[in-house]
Amino acid sequence: MSDTSSRSRRRDRTPKPLDSARLGDLALAYVARFSTSAAKLERYLRRKLRERGWDGESEPQVGALVERYVELGYIDDEAFARARSGSLLRRGYGQRRVRQALGEAGIAEELRERVRPAEGETRRAALALARRRRFGPFGSEALDKPLREKQIAAMLRAGHPLDNARQIVDAASAAEAEQWAAEADDDEEL
């Protein structure tokens, strides 16, 4: 009985409006818990302000707070972009999806271009996706035309260029697909 009454009291209680100290605490807790970009932190703080309201004497200084955290090194957009890009590539996403995810995180176009994956990384990502989803030579089924088209379409949705998707799906063996991915690494070393 007391358990349900305490739950209903918690639901009825509205959170206190934010002031400068609470806003700073929220920002610090968010940065401590999540790897984030400056734009994502700013969006989070603005959402919290909409949800809870503002109880400060002057307008909330969200931009200044985010800038302070950038200057202190709590937020590093380039490190975030490199980590996020690497994570997505390891999961098998292509360059287009990586750029899209970084754009949604508020990473500037110049920085997105700087952390752009090399051809070898892009090919390894296509290979990782094919292995994980059992596409082309990694699948157990014989590849007929409808299945081939479905696999290529899935690779395109994952952000891979059409040429890479075809190369992986049409590979005669897993070794041939791995060789194709390794060739880009050899070209980059030259």
PyMOL commands that set and color helices and strands:
alter all, ss='L'
color gray80, all
select helices_A, chain A and resi 2-12+20-33+38-52+62-72+77-90+95-104+109-114+119-133+136-138+145-157+162-169+174-189
alter helices_A, ss='H'
color red, helices_A
deselect
rebuild
show_as cartoon
